[in-house]
Amino acid sequence: MRLPQSVSGRLAYCLTMLAGFTLPPTAHATQLRLSSKELEFGKVIVGNTRTLSATLTNTSKKDVRISNVHCSAKAFAVPDLKLPLLLAAGHHVALMIKFHPVRFGQATGDIVFDKTVASLQVQGRGVRKSVLRANPGSLAFGDVQVGDSVKLPIAITNAGSSSVKLSDRTVLGSGFVIVGLDSPLTLAAGHSFTFTVKFVPKAAGSDQGDLTFSDPEDPDLVIALHGTGRVAGHLTAPAAMNFGDVTVGKSAIRGGTLSAADATVEVRSVSSSSPEFVISGLSFPITIAAGKSVQYNVKFTPQKTGTASASLSFASTASDATVSEPLTGSGVSPRYVMLFWKASSSTVAGYNVYRAGQSGGPYTKINAVLDLATSYTDASVVLGQIYYYVVAAVNSRGLESKYSNQTQAVVP
């Protein structure tokens, strides 16, 4: 009977001890919440520091006292958190967590607040100082017409004292392609490798990307890429320009219009396939906005008789890089009418010559000064016209006789 009494006494003692012990609230483990369960610091050069942030929130209806923060790996710390910290109900505190690797390789740990109340997994990799250099440090491709492409060279140099193996590469940006580079790439100390990046825009608008080279023991080498896709405009010129018949040695001028559609077009130059046709009125390069036009002139100066043909070629940024305009004209022999008449039986000082476009007049005098001879050459005639001429004698007092008989001339 004593044995049960003895057991009963010990049990009473344990119950007494428990009754006098203050337990933490059972909800304590769920009172604190972190904004993230883990943080990845990536690659950090040994001796350098990278800081990431997290938020610790008191989700309970009671204030929570935080008196201890433990980091299981020495490379990680929360140095700016002042303890003890009383976190009011519903409030939060920003945590600045630092990774300071002191040796190469992967580092992993846990940051625990008040033992198991809240914990955060952290990891990062300590790497050596970067020895890779890119020249240039970034690539800007400018404006490139959709469907076309532009290539730019870039060189990577190992400025360190030992070989570097680039085991991985990634390209961000839909229009960028690496040309002439195989992975993995091993660069001996002091050596360089040159390759090209091609930009092939798939749509209009800005395209930004990155070319990243990675190796477990080295910082990532990131090369920024940028280009703009441009939709090509459409350039139109007159279908043809015909000058007709032009007297050899003389000139005729016709006007033309260049128009842009769909998008802005830059006209860079123009060339004529014949020196008999010369363009004027444009200063290159010239930009034509979509829906707008510019005017120009073409002068035709035939050097010989016969049909002349040529073309104007406009070089531009339009969808058709070169737009051609046909030119035609004919060089004809000089046209003139030679007039002869009998001398007056009276004493005269000279003669005036008159011309009309229809029989019987009205007539217009065409000689600038008194004609002393009995002949006259009219070089101001036009091809295909009929002219009617009369002559009047003038005496020394300036008195003019009646018109002579009318004569007709047809200019073929």
C-alpha positions as CSV (number, residue, x, y, z in Angstrom):
1,M,0.0,0.0,0.0
2,R,2.9,2.4,0.5
3,L,3.9,2.1,-3.2
4,P,0.8,3.6,-4.5
5,Q,1.1,6.4,-2.0
6,S,4.6,7.1,-3.1
7,V,3.6,7.3,-6.7
8,S,0.7,9.5,-5.9
9,G,3.0,11.9,-4.1
10,R,5.4,12.2,-7.0
11,L,2.5,12.9,-9.4
12,A,1.2,15.6,-7.2
13,Y,4.6,17.2,-7.1
14,C,4.9,17.2,-11.0
15,L,1.4,18.7,-11.2
16,T,2.4,21.4,-8.8
17,M,5.5,22.2,-10.7
18,L,3.5,22.5,-14.0
19,A,0.9,24.7,-12.3
20,G,3.6,27.1,-11.3
21,F,5.3,27.3,-14.8
22,T,4.1,30.0,-17.3
23,L,3.8,28.6,-20.8
24,P,4.1,30.8,-23.9
25,P,0.8,31.4,-25.8
26,T,0.0,28.4,-28.0
27,A,-0.7,30.8,-30.9
28,H,2.8,32.3,-30.6
29,A,4.1,30.1,-33.4
30,T,1.6,31.6,-35.9
31,Q,1.7,35.2,-34.7
32,L,4.6,36.2,-37.0
33,R,4.6,36.0,-40.8
34,L,7.5,36.6,-43.2
35,S,6.8,38.1,-46.7
36,S,8.9,35.3,-48.2
37,K,10.0,31.8,-47.1
38,E,13.4,32.1,-48.8
39,L,15.8,34.6,-50.3
40,E,18.2,34.0,-53.1
41,F,21.2,36.4,-53.2
42,G,22.7,34.9,-56.3
43,K,26.4,35.5,-57.0
44,V,28.3,38.0,-54.8
45,I,32.0,38.7,-55.1
46,V,33.9,37.4,-52.0
47,G,34.4,40.4,-49.6
48,N,31.4,42.3,-51.1
49,T,27.9,42.6,-49.6
50,R,24.5,42.3,-51.1
51,T,21.3,43.3,-49.2
52,L,17.8,42.0,-49.8
53,S,14.7,43.0,-47.9
54,A,11.8,41.1,-46.3
55,T,8.9,42.0,-44.1
56,L,8.0,40.5,-40.7
57,T,4.4,41.0,-39.7
58,N,2.5,40.5,-36.5
59,T,-0.8,38.9,-37.6
60,S,-2.2,38.4,-34.1
61,K,-4.3,40.7,-32.0
62,K,-1.6,40.9,-29.3
63,D,1.8,42.6,-29.2
64,V,4.8,40.2,-29.8
65,R,8.2,40.6,-28.3
66,I,11.2,39.5,-30.4
67,S,14.3,39.1,-28.3
68,N,16.5,36.8,-30.5
69,V,17.6,36.4,-34.1
70,H,19.8,33.4,-35.0
71,C,21.6,32.9,-38.4
72,S,22.8,29.4,-39.0
73,A,25.4,30.6,-41.6
74,K,27.9,33.3,-40.7
75,A,27.7,34.8,-44.2
76,F,24.1,36.0,-43.5
77,A,23.1,38.7,-40.9
78,V,20.3,41.1,-40.0
79,P,22.6,43.8,-38.4
80,D,20.1,46.7,-38.4
81,L,17.4,45.0,-36.4
82,K,17.5,46.4,-32.8
83,L,16.5,43.9,-30.2
84,P,14.5,43.4,-28.2
85,L,11.7,44.5,-30.5
86,L,8.1,44.9,-29.4
87,L,6.0,44.4,-32.6
88,A,2.5,45.8,-32.1
89,A,-0.5,43.8,-33.2
90,G,-1.1,44.1,-36.9
91,H,2.2,46.0,-37.4
92,H,5.2,45.0,-39.5
93,V,8.9,45.7,-39.6
94,A,11.2,45.8,-42.6
95,L,14.2,43.6,-42.4
96,M,17.4,44.3,-44.3
97,I,19.2,40.9,-44.7
98,K,22.8,41.0,-45.8
99,F,25.0,38.4,-47.5
100,H,28.7,38.9,-47.1
101,P,30.6,35.8,-48.4
102,V,34.1,35.3,-47.1
103,R,35.0,32.3,-49.2
104,F,34.1,30.9,-52.6
105,G,31.2,28.5,-53.1
106,Q,27.6,28.1,-52.2
107,A,26.3,29.3,-48.8
108,T,23.0,28.2,-47.3
109,G,21.3,28.9,-44.0
110,D,18.3,29.8,-42.0
111,I,17.5,33.0,-40.1
112,V,15.3,32.1,-37.1
113,F,13.4,34.7,-35.1
114,D,12.8,33.7,-31.4
115,K,13.8,30.1,-32.1
116,T,11.0,28.6,-34.2
117,V,8.5,31.5,-34.1
118,A,9.4,32.4,-37.7
119,S,12.3,31.4,-40.0
120,L,13.7,32.4,-43.4
121,Q,15.8,30.2,-45.7
122,V,18.7,32.2,-47.3
123,Q,21.3,31.2,-49.9
124,G,23.9,32.7,-52.1
125,R,27.2,32.0,-53.8
126,G,30.6,33.6,-53.2
127,V,32.5,34.1,-56.4
128,R,35.8,35.7,-57.4
129,K,36.1,39.2,-58.8
130,S,35.0,39.4,-62.4
131,V,37.8,39.1,-64.9
132,L,35.6,39.2,-68.0
133,R,35.3,42.4,-70.1
134,A,32.9,43.1,-73.0
135,N,33.8,45.6,-75.8
136,P,31.5,47.4,-76.3
137,G,29.7,47.0,-73.0
138,S,26.3,47.2,-74.8
139,L,24.9,47.0,-78.3
140,A,22.6,49.6,-79.8
141,F,21.2,48.6,-83.2
142,G,19.2,51.7,-83.9
143,D,16.2,51.6,-86.3
144,V,15.9,48.5,-88.4
145,Q,13.2,47.8,-90.9
146,V,11.0,44.9,-90.0
147,G,12.1,41.9,-92.2
148,D,15.7,43.2,-92.4
149,S,18.6,42.6,-90.0
150,V,21.7,44.3,-88.7
151,K,24.8,42.6,-87.2
152,L,27.1,44.2,-84.7
153,P,30.4,42.7,-83.4
154,I,31.4,42.3,-79.8
155,A,34.5,41.0,-78.1
156,I,34.8,39.2,-74.7
157,T,38.2,39.3,-73.0
158,N,39.6,37.4,-70.1
159,A,41.6,40.0,-68.1
160,G,42.5,37.5,-65.3
161,S,45.5,35.3,-64.7
162,S,43.8,31.9,-65.3
163,S,41.4,30.4,-67.8
164,V,37.7,31.0,-67.6
165,K,35.0,28.7,-68.8
166,L,31.7,30.2,-69.8
167,S,29.4,27.3,-69.5
168,D,26.0,28.9,-70.1
169,R,24.6,31.8,-72.1
170,T,21.1,33.3,-72.3
171,V,19.6,35.9,-74.7
172,L,16.6,37.9,-73.7
173,G,14.7,39.9,-76.3
174,S,12.7,38.4,-79.2
175,G,14.7,39.9,-82.0
176,F,18.3,39.2,-80.9
177,V,20.4,36.2,-82.2
178,I,24.0,35.2,-81.4
179,V,26.1,34.4,-84.5
180,G,29.4,32.6,-84.5
181,L,29.6,31.6,-80.8
182,D,29.5,28.0,-79.5
183,S,29.0,27.1,-75.8
184,P,30.8,26.4,-73.6
185,L,33.5,29.0,-74.3
186,T,36.9,28.7,-72.6
187,L,39.0,31.8,-72.6
188,A,42.7,31.5,-71.6
189,A,44.2,34.3,-69.5
190,G,44.6,37.5,-71.6
191,H,42.7,36.1,-74.6
192,S,39.7,37.5,-76.4
193,F,36.9,36.1,-78.6
194,T,34.9,38.1,-81.1
195,F,31.4,37.1,-82.4
196,T,28.4,39.0,-83.6
197,V,24.8,39.6,-82.4
198,K,22.1,40.0,-85.0
199,F,19.0,42.1,-84.6
200,V,16.0,40.9,-86.6
201,P,12.9,42.9,-85.5
202,K,9.6,41.0,-85.8
203,A,7.4,44.0,-85.3
204,A,7.5,47.7,-85.1
205,G,8.6,49.2,-81.7
206,S,11.4,49.1,-79.2
207,D,13.0,45.8,-78.3
208,Q,15.3,45.6,-75.3
209,G,17.2,42.5,-74.2
210,D,20.3,41.1,-72.5
211,L,23.0,38.7,-73.4
212,T,24.2,36.9,-70.2
213,F,27.2,34.6,-69.8
214,S,27.3,32.5,-66.7
215,D,29.8,30.3,-64.9
216,P,29.4,28.9,-61.3
217,E,32.6,30.5,-60.1
218,D,32.4,33.9,-61.8
219,P,29.9,36.8,-61.7
220,D,27.5,36.9,-64.6
221,L,28.6,39.0,-67.6
222,V,25.5,40.9,-68.8
223,I,25.5,42.8,-72.1
224,A,22.6,45.1,-72.7
225,L,20.9,45.0,-76.2
226,H,18.6,47.5,-77.8
227,G,17.0,48.1,-81.2
228,T,13.9,49.4,-82.7
229,G,11.8,47.7,-85.3
230,R,10.5,50.1,-88.0
231,V,7.7,49.5,-90.5
232,A,8.8,50.5,-94.0
233,G,6.9,53.3,-95.8
234,H,6.0,53.3,-99.4
235,L,7.4,55.8,-101.9
236,T,5.6,56.8,-105.1
237,A,6.7,58.9,-108.0
238,P,4.9,59.8,-111.3
239,A,4.5,56.7,-113.5
240,A,6.3,58.5,-116.4
241,M,7.4,62.0,-117.4
242,N,7.2,62.9,-121.2
243,F,8.7,66.1,-122.5
244,G,7.6,65.8,-126.0
245,D,9.6,67.5,-128.8
246,V,12.3,70.0,-127.7
247,T,14.6,71.8,-130.0
248,V,18.2,70.6,-129.7
249,G,20.1,73.0,-127.5
250,K,17.0,74.4,-125.8
251,S,15.4,73.1,-122.6
252,A,12.0,72.1,-121.3
253,I,11.0,71.7,-117.6
254,R,8.4,69.4,-116.1
255,G,7.4,69.1,-112.4
256,G,7.1,65.9,-110.4
257,T,5.9,64.7,-107.0
258,L,7.2,62.3,-104.5
259,S,4.8,60.9,-101.9
260,A,5.2,58.7,-98.8
261,A,2.5,56.3,-97.6
262,D,2.2,53.9,-94.6
263,A,5.2,55.4,-92.7
264,T,7.8,58.1,-92.9
265,V,10.3,57.6,-95.7
266,E,13.8,59.1,-95.9
267,V,14.9,59.8,-99.5
268,R,18.7,59.6,-99.4
269,S,19.7,60.4,-103.0
270,V,18.6,60.5,-106.7
271,S,20.4,59.7,-109.8
272,S,19.7,60.3,-113.5
273,S,20.8,57.8,-116.1
274,S,21.3,60.5,-118.7
275,P,22.9,64.0,-118.5
276,E,20.2,65.3,-120.8
277,F,17.7,65.0,-117.8
278,V,18.6,66.9,-114.7
279,I,16.6,67.0,-111.4
280,S,16.4,70.1,-109.2
281,G,14.4,71.3,-106.2
282,L,15.4,68.6,-103.6
283,S,18.1,68.7,-101.0
284,F,19.2,65.3,-99.7
285,P,18.6,63.5,-97.5
286,I,14.9,64.5,-97.3
287,T,12.3,63.1,-94.9
288,I,8.7,62.7,-96.1
289,A,6.1,62.0,-93.4
290,A,3.4,59.4,-94.2
291,G,0.7,61.0,-96.3
292,K,2.9,64.0,-97.3
293,S,4.6,64.9,-100.6
294,V,7.5,67.0,-102.0
295,Q,7.8,68.7,-105.3
296,Y,10.8,68.7,-107.7
297,N,11.6,69.7,-111.3
298,V,13.3,67.9,-114.2
299,K,14.9,69.8,-117.1
300,F,15.3,68.1,-120.5
301,T,18.0,69.5,-122.7
302,P,18.4,67.4,-125.8
303,Q,21.9,67.3,-127.3
304,K,20.9,65.7,-130.6
305,T,17.9,64.9,-132.7
306,G,15.9,61.8,-132.0
307,T,14.1,60.1,-129.1
308,A,15.8,60.3,-125.7
309,S,14.9,58.1,-122.7
310,A,16.3,57.8,-119.2
311,S,15.2,57.2,-115.6
312,L,15.4,58.8,-112.2
313,S,16.3,56.4,-109.4
314,F,15.3,57.5,-105.9
315,A,17.2,55.7,-103.1
316,S,15.3,55.6,-99.8
317,T,14.3,53.7,-96.7
318,A,11.0,52.7,-98.3
319,S,9.9,49.1,-98.7
320,D,11.2,49.3,-102.3
321,A,14.7,50.6,-101.6
322,T,14.9,52.2,-105.0
323,V,12.0,53.8,-106.9
324,S,12.4,54.6,-110.6
325,E,10.7,57.1,-112.7
326,P,10.9,56.8,-116.6
327,L,11.7,59.9,-118.6
328,T,11.2,60.4,-122.3
329,G,11.6,63.2,-124.8
330,S,12.6,64.0,-128.4
331,G,15.3,66.2,-129.6
332,V,14.3,68.0,-132.8
333,S,16.2,70.2,-135.2
334,P,15.7,74.0,-134.7
335,R,12.5,75.2,-136.5
336,Y,12.4,78.5,-138.4
337,V,10.7,80.2,-141.3
338,M,12.7,82.1,-143.9
339,L,11.0,85.0,-145.7
340,F,12.1,86.7,-149.0
341,W,10.5,89.6,-150.9
342,K,11.2,92.0,-153.7
343,A,12.6,95.4,-152.9
344,S,10.2,98.3,-153.1
345,S,10.5,100.6,-156.2
346,S,10.4,103.6,-153.9
347,T,13.3,104.8,-151.7
348,V,12.9,103.1,-148.3
349,A,14.8,103.0,-145.0
350,G,13.9,99.4,-144.4
351,Y,11.1,96.9,-143.8
352,N,8.9,95.6,-140.9
353,V,7.7,92.0,-140.8
354,Y,4.3,91.0,-139.4
355,R,3.0,87.6,-138.4
356,A,-0.5,86.3,-137.5
357,G,-1.9,82.9,-136.3
358,Q,-4.8,83.1,-138.7
359,S,-5.3,84.3,-142.3
360,G,-6.0,88.0,-142.5
361,G,-4.6,88.9,-139.1
362,P,-4.6,90.5,-136.8
363,Y,-0.8,90.8,-137.3
364,T,2.0,91.4,-134.8
365,K,5.4,92.9,-135.7
366,I,8.1,90.4,-135.0
367,N,11.3,92.2,-136.0
368,A,12.9,94.2,-133.1
369,V,14.7,96.7,-135.4
370,L,14.0,97.8,-138.9
371,D,15.1,95.2,-141.4
372,L,17.4,96.7,-144.0
373,A,17.5,93.5,-146.2
374,T,14.8,91.9,-148.3
375,S,14.8,88.7,-146.1
376,Y,14.0,87.6,-142.6
377,T,14.3,84.5,-140.5
378,D,11.6,83.7,-137.9
379,A,13.2,81.4,-135.4
380,S,10.4,81.7,-132.8
381,V,8.0,79.3,-134.5
382,V,6.5,76.2,-132.9
383,L,6.3,72.7,-134.4
384,G,2.9,71.9,-136.1
385,Q,1.7,75.5,-136.4
386,I,0.6,77.5,-139.4
387,Y,1.8,81.2,-139.7
388,Y,0.7,84.0,-141.9
389,Y,3.2,86.8,-142.9
390,V,3.0,90.3,-144.4
391,V,5.8,93.0,-145.0
392,A,5.5,96.8,-144.9
393,A,8.1,99.3,-146.3
394,V,9.2,102.2,-144.1
395,N,10.6,105.5,-145.6
396,S,13.1,107.8,-144.1
397,R,10.4,109.8,-142.2
398,G,9.1,106.6,-140.6
399,L,6.0,106.3,-142.6
400,E,4.9,102.8,-143.3
401,S,3.4,101.5,-146.5
402,K,0.4,99.2,-146.8
403,Y,0.9,95.5,-146.1
404,S,2.2,93.3,-148.9
405,N,0.4,90.3,-150.1
406,Q,0.0,87.6,-147.3
407,T,2.2,84.5,-147.4
408,Q,1.6,81.3,-145.5
409,A,4.2,79.0,-143.8
410,V,3.6,75.6,-142.3
411,V,6.0,74.4,-139.6
412,P,6.3,70.6,-139.9
